[in-house]
Amino acid sequence: MRAVDIIIKKRECGELTSQEIEFFIKGFTNGEIPDYQASAFAMAVLLNGMTAFETADLTLAMARSGQVLDLSKIVDLAVDKHSSGGVGDKTSISVMPMVAACGLPVGKMSGRGLGFSGGTLDKLESIPGYRVDLTTEEFKKQLKEKGIVLTGQSLDLAPADGKMYALRDVTGTVPSLPLIASSIMSKKIAAGAQAIVLDVKTGLGAFMQTLDEARKLADLMMDIGRLAGRKTVALLSDMNQPLGHAVGNALEVIEAIETLKGGGAPDYREHCLHVAAHVLVVGKKAQDLEAGRALAEKCIADGSAFEKLCVLVEAQGGAVTYVHDTSKFERAKYVEVVNAPQSGFVSQIHARGVGEASVALGAGRAKKSDSIDHAVGLIIHKKVGDQVQAGEPLFEVHANDEAKLAEARQAVLTAHQISAEFVSPLPLFYE
C-alpha cells in the first residue's frame, strides 16, 4: 500500500477502505508519511468529500492514533458535551457542575480559544492556581473520587488530530466537513465518551454561518457516533449574538458562577438548562427532557450545582475563595459604560464583531503564542429584540489600555444595530 495511491483514489472521487485510511493515518502519525502528502490528502477530501462510512473510519483511525481511555471501570456511563465554540459561550463551566450534582459523573477535556472564539481553559485559568494540565491518571482518579473533571486534552490522546489540524490551518482545508467532524469526534472517542451531546453553533459568530451548514455537520457527527457505537445527540443553537452578557475570561467565569447561584443572564441560564437536560437524558439519569430539566433546576435551587463547582475548582488546585466571592477576581483598570445613540429595538449584535473586539482588548489570541489578559472584556446589556432608549446603557468595555478601549468601543457600537420597528428575539435553539 502506498500513500500516493490513496491520495489519487480520493482525488478521483473513489471511496477509501478502512484499511487504506488506517494505513494513511498511522503512517502520518509516526512520520512515515510526510506533511506534503497529508496536505494533498486533506485537499482531496475537501474537494471531493467522504461518505459517512469513510468519515467514521477516519475518526476511529485518528482516535486510535494514541491512547483511547477506557472509563468503564470508573463510571457506569462516560458522558461528554462538546460545543463548536462561539462568543460568550462559557456553557461547560455551568453545565458540568449541574450534571455532576445530579449524580452523573462528567469528565471533560476542553480547548483554548483561537481567533474570535473564547476557550474554556483560558476562562478557568482566571481562577488562580486552577490546573488545566492533568495527566491521564489524574483525570481518571479525580473522575472516580469527585465525579467531575474539566481539564485540557492530554498529549497522548488523538495525536493524529493535532498534526492534521496544524496542516489544515495552513493549507486552506479547515472548512472540510469530514475533517471537522472527524477532528471533534476522534477526541471525544479517545477521551472515553460513550454518550455525546453536541452543541453545534450557527450564525454570525459561528464557524457554520448558515443553518443548512450546521445541520450537515451535525448529521455527519451523528452518523459517526452511530457507526462508532456511541449514543449521540446534536443541538443546533444560535450564535448570531453573544451568549449571555459577559464576553471575556474572568467576566464569563463570574457569569457562570452567578448562574449556578440562581442568577446570571436569562438566555444563558435557559441555554444551560436545555443542554444539561439533554446530557442527563443520554446519561440515563432522566427519562425525558422535562425530567432532565427539573433535575437541573433543582440542583441550582438547592445549591448542589454551586457546591460541585467548588469541588471541581478545589480538586484542580484553584482558589475556591474566588468562587465564593467573585469580587476577588482581577478587574480591568478602565471600565466604560457606552450608552445607546438612539431609541428603538436592538436588531443585531454581530457576535463575531463583539468577539474580535474582545480579542483586541487582550481577552483572546491572534496566534497561539499570545498571552491572555483575564480581566478585560465586554458586558453586553441588551439582546436582539430588546427595546432601548437613547442614553440608556448599551454595553460596558473593560480594558487595561485606553487606546484599546477606544478601539473596542467603536467596534462594539458598530456591531450593534438599532431599528425603529419592532424586532423579534432570536431563538436559542433551532433543532
C-alpha positions as CSV (number, residue, x, y, z in Angstrom):
1,M,0.0,0.0,0.0
2,R,1.3,3.5,-0.9
3,A,0.2,6.9,0.3
4,V,0.3,8.3,-3.2
5,D,-2.2,5.7,-4.4
6,I,-4.6,6.6,-1.6
7,I,-4.3,10.3,-2.5
8,I,-5.0,9.6,-6.2
9,K,-8.0,7.4,-5.3
10,K,-9.6,10.2,-3.3
11,R,-8.6,12.7,-5.9
12,E,-10.6,10.6,-8.4
13,C,-13.6,10.5,-6.1
14,G,-13.1,6.9,-5.0
15,E,-14.3,5.6,-1.7
16,L,-11.4,4.6,0.6
17,T,-11.4,1.3,2.5
18,S,-11.0,1.3,6.3
19,Q,-7.6,-0.4,5.8
20,E,-6.4,2.4,3.4
21,I,-7.5,5.1,5.9
22,E,-5.9,3.3,8.8
23,F,-2.6,2.9,6.9
24,F,-2.5,6.6,5.9
25,I,-3.3,7.9,9.4
26,K,-0.9,5.5,11.1
27,G,1.9,6.5,8.6
28,F,1.2,10.2,9.1
29,T,1.2,10.0,12.9
30,N,4.6,8.1,13.1
31,G,6.2,10.3,10.4
32,E,6.5,7.8,7.6
33,I,4.0,9.8,5.5
34,P,5.3,13.4,5.1
35,D,3.3,16.6,5.6
36,Y,3.1,17.3,1.9
37,Q,1.3,14.1,1.2
38,A,-1.1,14.6,4.2
39,S,-1.8,18.1,2.8
40,A,-2.6,16.6,-0.6
41,F,-4.9,14.1,1.1
42,A,-6.7,16.9,3.1
43,M,-7.2,18.9,-0.1
44,A,-8.6,15.8,-1.9
45,V,-11.1,15.3,1.0
46,L,-12.0,19.0,1.0
47,L,-12.8,18.9,-2.8
48,N,-14.4,15.5,-3.1
49,G,-15.9,14.8,0.4
50,M,-16.2,11.5,2.2
51,T,-19.1,9.1,2.8
52,A,-20.3,8.6,6.4
53,F,-18.5,5.2,6.5
54,E,-15.2,6.8,5.3
55,T,-15.6,9.6,7.9
56,A,-16.3,7.1,10.7
57,D,-13.2,5.1,9.7
58,L,-11.1,8.3,9.6
59,T,-12.5,9.3,13.1
60,L,-11.7,5.9,14.6
61,A,-8.2,5.8,13.0
62,M,-7.4,9.2,14.5
63,A,-8.8,8.2,17.9
64,R,-6.6,5.0,17.8
65,S,-3.5,7.0,16.8
66,G,-2.8,7.4,20.6
67,Q,-4.3,6.2,23.8
68,V,-8.0,5.5,24.0
69,L,-9.3,5.9,27.5
70,D,-11.5,3.1,29.0
71,L,-13.6,4.6,31.7
72,S,-15.9,1.6,32.2
73,K,-14.1,0.6,35.5
74,I,-14.6,4.2,36.8
75,V,-18.1,5.2,35.8
76,D,-21.1,3.3,34.5
77,L,-21.5,5.5,31.5
78,A,-19.0,8.1,30.3
79,V,-20.8,11.2,29.0
80,D,-19.2,14.2,27.2
81,K,-20.6,17.5,25.9
82,H,-19.0,19.5,23.1
83,S,-19.7,23.0,21.9
84,S,-18.4,24.1,18.5
85,G,-17.5,27.4,20.2
86,G,-18.7,30.9,20.0
87,V,-18.7,34.3,21.7
88,G,-19.7,34.3,25.4
89,D,-20.0,30.6,25.4
90,K,-19.0,29.6,28.9
91,T,-21.6,26.8,29.0
92,S,-19.3,23.9,30.2
93,I,-18.5,25.9,33.4
94,S,-22.1,25.9,34.4
95,V,-23.5,22.7,32.8
96,M,-20.8,20.2,34.0
97,P,-21.4,21.0,37.7
98,M,-25.2,20.9,37.2
99,V,-25.0,17.5,35.6
100,A,-22.5,16.1,38.2
101,A,-24.7,17.4,41.0
102,C,-27.5,15.3,39.6
103,G,-25.3,12.2,40.2
104,L,-23.9,11.8,36.6
105,P,-20.1,11.8,36.7
106,V,-18.6,14.0,33.9
107,G,-15.1,14.2,32.7
108,K,-14.3,16.8,30.0
109,M,-11.2,17.8,28.1
110,S,-11.6,21.3,26.7
111,G,-9.6,23.5,24.4
112,R,-8.2,27.0,24.3
113,G,-9.5,29.9,22.3
114,L,-8.1,30.9,19.0
115,G,-9.4,33.7,16.7
116,F,-12.6,35.4,17.9
117,S,-13.9,32.4,19.9
118,G,-13.0,32.0,23.6
119,G,-11.7,28.8,25.1
120,T,-12.9,27.1,28.3
121,L,-9.3,26.6,29.6
122,D,-8.4,30.2,29.2
123,K,-11.5,31.2,31.2
124,L,-10.8,28.7,34.0
125,E,-7.2,29.9,34.3
126,S,-8.6,33.3,35.5
127,I,-9.1,31.4,38.8
128,P,-5.6,31.5,40.4
129,G,-4.0,28.1,40.7
130,Y,-6.5,26.2,38.6
131,R,-4.7,23.4,36.8
132,V,-5.7,22.5,33.2
133,D,-2.8,20.1,32.6
134,L,-4.0,16.9,34.5
135,T,-2.3,13.7,33.4
136,T,-4.5,10.8,32.2
137,E,-4.1,9.1,35.6
138,E,-5.0,12.3,37.5
139,F,-8.1,12.6,35.2
140,K,-9.2,9.1,36.0
141,K,-8.6,9.4,39.7
142,Q,-10.5,12.7,40.0
143,L,-13.4,11.4,37.9
144,K,-13.7,8.4,40.3
145,E,-13.3,10.4,43.5
146,K,-15.0,13.7,42.8
147,G,-17.3,12.8,39.8
148,I,-16.2,15.9,37.8
149,V,-13.1,16.9,35.8
150,L,-12.6,19.8,33.5
151,T,-9.0,19.9,32.0
152,G,-7.0,20.2,28.8
153,Q,-6.5,17.4,26.4
154,S,-3.6,15.2,27.2
155,L,-0.9,14.9,24.5
156,D,-1.3,11.1,24.1
157,L,-5.0,11.4,23.0
158,A,-5.7,11.5,19.2
159,P,-2.2,12.9,18.3
160,A,-3.1,12.4,14.6
161,D,-5.8,15.1,15.0
162,G,-3.3,17.6,16.4
163,K,-1.0,17.0,13.5
164,M,-3.7,17.1,10.9
165,Y,-5.3,20.3,12.3
166,A,-2.0,22.1,12.2
167,L,-1.7,21.3,8.5
168,R,-5.3,22.2,7.7
169,D,-4.8,25.6,9.3
170,V,-2.1,26.5,6.8
171,T,-3.3,24.7,3.7
172,G,-6.8,26.2,3.3
173,T,-8.5,22.9,4.2
174,V,-10.2,23.9,7.6
175,P,-13.7,24.1,6.1
176,S,-13.9,20.4,5.1
177,L,-17.0,18.9,6.9
178,P,-15.5,15.3,7.1
179,L,-12.2,16.8,8.6
180,I,-14.1,19.0,11.1
181,A,-16.4,16.1,12.1
182,S,-13.6,13.6,12.5
183,S,-11.5,16.1,14.4
184,I,-14.2,16.7,17.0
185,M,-15.4,13.1,17.3
186,S,-12.0,11.5,17.4
187,K,-11.1,13.5,20.6
188,K,-14.4,12.6,22.2
189,I,-14.0,8.8,21.5
190,A,-10.3,8.9,22.6
191,A,-11.3,10.5,25.9
192,G,-13.6,7.6,26.6
193,A,-17.0,9.1,25.8
194,Q,-19.8,6.5,25.4
195,A,-22.6,9.2,25.0
196,I,-22.0,12.6,23.5
197,V,-24.1,15.8,23.4
198,L,-23.0,18.1,20.6
199,D,-23.9,21.8,20.8
200,V,-23.4,23.0,17.1
201,K,-23.5,26.7,16.8
202,T,-24.8,28.6,13.7
203,G,-24.8,32.3,12.8
204,L,-22.6,35.3,12.5
205,G,-20.3,34.2,15.4
206,A,-20.1,30.6,14.4
207,F,-17.9,28.6,12.0
208,M,-21.1,27.2,10.4
209,Q,-22.8,30.5,9.5
210,T,-26.0,29.0,8.0
211,L,-28.5,26.6,9.5
212,D,-28.0,24.3,6.5
213,E,-24.2,24.1,7.0
214,A,-24.7,23.5,10.8
215,R,-27.3,20.7,10.1
216,K,-24.9,19.0,7.6
217,L,-22.1,19.0,10.2
218,A,-24.5,17.8,13.0
219,D,-25.8,15.0,10.7
220,L,-22.3,13.9,9.9
221,M,-21.2,13.7,13.5
222,M,-24.4,11.8,14.4
223,D,-23.6,9.3,11.7
224,I,-20.0,8.9,13.0
225,G,-21.4,8.4,16.5
226,R,-23.9,5.7,15.4
227,L,-21.2,3.9,13.3
228,A,-18.8,4.1,16.2
229,G,-21.4,2.7,18.7
230,R,-21.8,6.0,20.6
231,K,-25.1,7.4,21.7
232,T,-25.0,10.9,20.1
233,V,-27.4,13.9,20.2
234,A,-26.8,17.2,18.4
235,L,-28.4,20.5,19.1
236,L,-28.4,23.4,16.7
237,S,-28.1,26.6,18.6
238,D,-27.9,30.3,17.8
239,M,-24.6,32.3,17.7
240,N,-25.7,35.4,15.9
241,Q,-25.3,37.4,19.1
242,P,-23.1,36.7,22.2
243,L,-24.5,34.1,24.6
244,G,-25.3,35.7,28.0
245,H,-24.0,39.2,28.9
246,A,-20.3,38.6,29.6
247,V,-17.5,38.2,26.9
248,G,-14.0,37.8,28.3
249,N,-12.4,35.4,30.7
250,A,-12.9,36.4,34.3
251,L,-16.1,38.1,33.3
252,E,-17.5,34.9,31.8
253,V,-16.5,32.8,34.8
254,I,-18.2,35.2,37.1
255,E,-21.4,35.0,35.0
256,A,-21.2,31.1,35.0
257,I,-20.8,31.2,38.8
258,E,-23.7,33.6,39.2
259,T,-25.9,31.3,37.1
260,L,-25.1,28.4,39.4
261,K,-26.2,30.6,42.3
262,G,-29.6,31.2,40.6
263,G,-28.8,34.4,38.8
264,G,-27.0,35.1,35.5
265,A,-28.3,36.2,32.1
266,P,-31.7,34.7,31.3
267,D,-30.7,33.5,27.9
268,Y,-27.5,31.8,29.2
269,R,-29.4,30.2,32.1
270,E,-32.0,28.8,29.7
271,H,-29.3,27.5,27.3
272,C,-27.5,25.7,30.1
273,L,-30.7,24.1,31.5
274,H,-31.6,22.8,28.0
275,V,-28.1,21.4,27.3
276,A,-27.9,19.9,30.8
277,A,-31.3,18.2,30.3
278,H,-30.0,16.5,27.1
279,V,-26.9,15.4,28.9
280,L,-28.9,13.9,31.8
281,V,-31.1,12.0,29.3
282,V,-28.2,10.5,27.3
283,G,-26.6,9.7,30.6
284,K,-29.7,7.8,31.7
285,K,-30.3,10.0,34.7
286,A,-33.6,11.3,33.3
287,Q,-36.3,9.6,31.2
288,D,-37.1,12.7,29.1
289,L,-36.1,16.3,28.7
290,E,-38.8,17.6,31.1
291,A,-37.5,15.3,33.9
292,G,-33.9,16.3,33.0
293,R,-34.6,20.0,33.2
294,A,-36.4,19.6,36.5
295,L,-33.3,17.8,37.9
296,A,-31.0,20.6,36.6
297,E,-33.3,23.3,38.1
298,K,-33.4,21.5,41.4
299,C,-29.6,21.3,41.7
300,I,-29.3,25.1,41.2
301,A,-32.1,25.8,43.7
302,D,-30.7,23.6,46.4
303,G,-27.1,24.9,45.9
304,S,-25.6,21.4,45.0
305,A,-24.5,22.6,41.5
306,F,-22.6,25.5,43.0
307,E,-21.0,23.2,45.6
308,K,-20.0,20.8,42.8
309,L,-18.2,23.7,41.0
310,C,-16.4,24.4,44.3
311,V,-15.4,20.7,44.5
312,L,-14.0,20.9,40.9
313,V,-12.0,24.1,41.5
314,E,-10.5,22.8,44.7
315,A,-9.6,19.4,43.3
316,Q,-7.7,21.1,40.5
317,G,-5.7,23.5,42.7
318,G,-7.8,26.6,42.1
319,A,-8.5,29.3,44.7
320,V,-12.0,28.3,45.7
321,T,-12.4,31.6,47.7
322,Y,-12.8,33.3,44.2
323,V,-15.9,31.1,43.5
324,H,-17.4,32.0,46.9
325,D,-16.5,35.7,46.5
326,T,-16.3,36.8,42.8
327,S,-15.2,40.3,43.9
328,K,-11.7,38.7,44.3
329,F,-11.3,38.3,40.5
330,E,-8.8,40.5,38.8
331,R,-10.6,43.7,37.4
332,A,-9.6,45.8,34.5
333,K,-8.1,49.3,35.1
334,Y,-10.7,51.1,32.9
335,V,-14.5,50.3,32.8
336,E,-16.5,52.5,30.5
337,V,-20.3,52.3,30.1
338,V,-21.4,53.1,26.5
339,N,-24.9,54.4,26.0
340,A,-27.3,53.8,23.2
341,P,-27.0,56.5,20.5
342,Q,-30.8,56.3,19.6
343,S,-34.1,54.8,20.8
344,G,-35.6,51.7,19.2
345,F,-35.3,48.0,19.1
346,V,-32.0,46.1,19.0
347,S,-32.0,44.4,15.6
348,Q,-28.4,42.9,15.6
349,I,-25.4,42.4,17.9
350,H,-22.9,41.0,15.5
351,A,-21.3,38.1,17.5
352,R,-18.1,37.9,15.5
353,G,-17.6,41.7,15.8
354,V,-18.0,41.6,19.6
355,G,-15.7,38.5,19.8
356,E,-13.0,40.3,17.7
357,A,-13.3,43.4,19.9
358,S,-12.8,41.3,23.0
359,V,-9.7,39.6,21.4
360,A,-8.3,43.1,20.5
361,L,-8.7,44.1,24.2
362,G,-6.4,41.2,25.1
363,A,-9.0,38.6,26.1
364,G,-8.0,36.2,23.3
365,R,-5.1,35.3,21.0
366,A,-4.4,36.3,17.4
367,K,-1.8,33.5,17.5
368,K,-1.2,30.6,19.8
369,S,1.9,32.2,21.5
370,D,0.0,35.3,22.6
371,S,-0.7,35.8,26.3
372,I,-4.2,36.4,27.7
373,D,-5.4,39.3,29.8
374,H,-8.0,37.6,32.0
375,A,-9.5,40.8,33.3
376,V,-10.6,42.5,30.1
377,G,-13.7,42.0,28.0
378,L,-17.2,43.3,27.5
379,I,-20.6,43.2,29.2
380,I,-23.5,43.4,26.6
381,H,-26.5,44.8,28.4
382,K,-29.2,44.2,25.7
383,K,-30.2,41.3,23.5
384,V,-31.7,41.3,20.0
385,G,-35.4,42.2,20.3
386,D,-34.9,44.4,23.4
387,Q,-36.3,47.9,23.4
388,V,-33.7,50.6,24.2
389,Q,-33.9,54.3,24.9
390,A,-31.3,56.8,23.7
391,G,-28.8,57.4,26.5
392,E,-29.5,54.1,28.2
393,P,-26.5,51.8,28.9
394,L,-25.9,49.5,25.9
395,F,-22.6,47.8,26.8
396,E,-19.5,48.1,29.0
397,V,-15.9,47.9,27.9
398,H,-13.4,46.5,30.5
399,A,-9.9,47.5,29.4
400,N,-6.3,47.9,30.6
401,D,-5.3,50.2,27.8
402,E,-7.0,53.4,26.8
403,A,-6.2,53.1,23.1
404,K,-7.6,49.5,23.0
405,L,-10.7,50.8,25.0
406,A,-11.4,53.4,22.3
407,E,-11.0,50.8,19.5
408,A,-13.3,48.3,21.2
409,R,-15.9,51.0,22.0
410,Q,-16.2,51.8,18.2
411,A,-16.1,48.1,17.1
412,V,-18.9,47.1,19.5
413,L,-21.0,50.2,18.7
414,T,-20.7,49.1,15.0
415,A,-21.7,45.5,16.0
416,H,-25.0,46.9,17.4
417,Q,-27.8,47.9,15.1
418,I,-31.0,49.6,16.4
419,S,-34.2,49.6,14.4
420,A,-37.2,51.9,14.8
421,E,-39.5,48.9,14.1
422,F,-40.3,46.0,16.5
423,V,-37.8,43.2,16.2
424,S,-38.4,39.6,17.3
425,P,-36.0,38.0,19.8
426,L,-33.6,35.3,18.3
427,P,-34.3,31.7,19.2
428,L,-31.8,30.0,21.5
429,F,-32.1,26.6,19.6
430,Y,-33.3,25.8,16.1
431,E,-33.4,22.0,16.2
